[in-house]
Amino acid sequence: MKKVLVLIVVSLIAASSAFAAGGKIAFVDTQTVFDKTKLGKKYQGILKEYFDSRKKILDLDADEIQKLRDDYGKQSAVLKP
C-alpha cells in the first residue's frame, strides 16, 4: 500500500511540474506524414511491392488447395474409408 501511495505522489509531482513548464501537448497525424513525405512515399512503394508479392504467393497456394480439393472430391467415391 505504501508503494502505491509513493507512486501516486511521485506521479502528481511529475504532472504538476509538466504543467508548470507550459504543459503543451502535440498531435502528429502519422497518415498525413506517411502520405506527403518523400520517405513515406518510398516506404509506401516498398510495402505495396511486398504486399503484391505475398498476395501472388497466397493466390497460387489457394489455387493449389482448390485443385487438391477437387481431385480428392473426384477420388473420394473410389477410395476406401
Stockholm file with secondary structure:
# STOCKHOLM 1.0

chainA/1-81         MKKVLVLIVVSLIAASSAFAAGGKIAFVDTQTVFDKTKLGKKYQGILKEYFDSRKKILDLDADEIQKLRDDYGKQSAVLKP
#=GR chainA/1-81 SS CHHHHHHHHHHHHHHHHHHHTTCCCCCCCHHHHHHHSHHHHHHHHHHHHHHHHHHHHHHHHHHHHHHHHHHHHHHTTTSCC
#=GC SS_cons        CHHHHHHHHHHHHHHHHHHHTTCCCCCCCHHHHHHHSHHHHHHHHHHHHHHHHHHHHHHHHHHHHHHHHHHHHHHTTTSCC
//
